[in-house]
C-alpha cells in the first residue's frame, strides 16, 4: 500500500516509517522539522532512513532514500493547505498515518499558538484531504493526556474525557471529536491512538527517560515533580510500532475507533530512576519539587480493547526497555 507518514522526522514517525519501508510498503514522509527541540536529532533520524540531510532541509524538496527505494520525504508544514492538497492530489495515498503534532504539555504554557496551528488547523487539513481524495483509513496520534485527572483506573476508551488539564490535551480531545465528525458525515475511516508515555531509542529530549538519563550521566541535579508521587504507563517504542502496524495494515472495519496504546503496567517515577541508575552505575541527584500545573498524577492504560480487536500484547518490560534505551543514549550522545 501507499502510506503518508506525517511527522516522519519525529520519534514515533521515524520508527513507523522504518517498519513500513522494511515491509515493502511505499512510504511518503513529511515533517516541518521545527525547533521545539534540537533539529539535529530529527535530521539524524532521517539520515538513518537514508534521507540526505542537506536535501531534506530545503522546503518542499522531494528527497529519495538511498536505503529504501520505496521511501520518500519532503519538508512540508501541515498548515500549508495548498502544499498538502497538492501532495494528496499527486500521490493518491491509500492510507495516512498522522503522527505530526506540536508535542509536550509544558511548552503549551509558553507557546499556545503552536498547538492551535499544528494540532487543530494542521489536523483539519489532513482530514479534508483524506475526505477529498478518498483515503481508505486515517490512523492518527491522540494521547493519554486526554484523560486528565481521571480518578478511575485503569483508563478505558469509554471514560468521559471532558476535563483536560493542559492545552495540549485539549487539542488531542478536539482531534478525536473532529475525526468522529468526519467519519459520521463523510464515512472516513479513522482510528485514534491514545499513546501512553512512549520511550526508546531515538526518543525526544523533553521526555523523562532522556532528562533522567542525561542528568545522571552528567552528574547534574534532576527535577522530580510532585515529590516523586507520579506514576506513568511507560510504553516501549517497538510495542507502539507493532500496534500501529496491526491497525494500519490489517484493520478492515469502516468506522471510527479509539485505542489505548500502553503497556498496562504503570510504574512510579522513582522506579524509573532506579532502573536508569542500575544501567549507568551512577546515582541520581534528586531535586524534589511540588506538583507542576498540567501534569497528570498517574496514567494507566486499559488495553483490553486492542488486545481483543488486534491481538496486541506488549512484549517489552520496563527493565528490558530501559536497558536498550540507555545503551542507545550512550552510543548516540557519546
JOLINZI-V349360 format. One record per backbone hydrogen bond with DSSP energy under -1.0 kcal/mol. NH is the residue of the N-H (numbers start at 1). CO is the residue of the C=O. If there is no record, write none. Layout:
NH | CO
NH | CO
//
This chain:
3 | 26
4 | 95
5 | 28
6 | 97
7 | 30
8 | 30
10 | 7
14 | 10
15 | 11
16 | 12
17 | 13
18 | 14
19 | 15
20 | 16
21 | 17
22 | 18
23 | 19
24 | 21
25 | 20
26 | 1
27 | 70
28 | 3
29 | 72
30 | 5
31 | 74
41 | 38
43 | 39
44 | 40
45 | 41
46 | 42
47 | 43
48 | 44
50 | 47
51 | 46
56 | 52
57 | 53
58 | 55
60 | 75
61 | 58
63 | 73
65 | 71
66 | 50
71 | 68
72 | 27
73 | 63
74 | 29
76 | 31
80 | 77
81 | 79
84 | 80
85 | 81
86 | 82
87 | 83
88 | 84
89 | 85
90 | 86
91 | 87
92 | 88
94 | 2
95 | 2
96 | 137
97 | 4
98 | 139
109 | 106
111 | 107
116 | 112
117 | 113
118 | 114
119 | 115
120 | 116
121 | 116
122 | 117
124 | 120
125 | 121
126 | 122
127 | 123
128 | 124
129 | 125
130 | 126
131 | 127
132 | 128
133 | 129
134 | 131
135 | 130
136 | 94
138 | 189
139 | 96
140 | 191
141 | 98
142 | 193
144 | 195
146 | 143
147 | 144
148 | 145
150 | 147
155 | 300
159 | 156
170 | 166
171 | 167
172 | 168
173 | 169
174 | 170
175 | 171
176 | 172
177 | 173
178 | 174
179 | 175
180 | 176
181 | 177
182 | 178
183 | 179
184 | 180
185 | 181
186 | 182
187 | 183
188 | 182
191 | 138
192 | 257
193 | 140
194 | 259
195 | 193
196 | 261
199 | 235
203 | 200
207 | 204
211 | 207
212 | 208
213 | 209
214 | 210
215 | 211
216 | 212
217 | 213
218 | 214
220 | 215
222 | 285
224 | 287
227 | 289
228 | 225
229 | 226
230 | 228
231 | 297
232 | 267
234 | 232
235 | 197
237 | 199
240 | 236
241 | 237
242 | 238
243 | 239
244 | 240
245 | 241
246 | 242
247 | 243
248 | 244
249 | 245
250 | 246
251 | 247
257 | 190
259 | 192
261 | 194
267 | 232
269 | 230
272 | 268
273 | 269
274 | 270
275 | 271
276 | 272
277 | 273
278 | 274
279 | 275
280 | 276
281 | 277
287 | 222
289 | 224
295 | 292
302 | 155
307 | 303
308 | 304
309 | 305
310 | 306
311 | 307
312 | 306
321 | 317
322 | 318
323 | 319
324 | 320
325 | 321
326 | 322
327 | 323
328 | 324
329 | 325
330 | 326
331 | 327
332 | 328
333 | 329
//
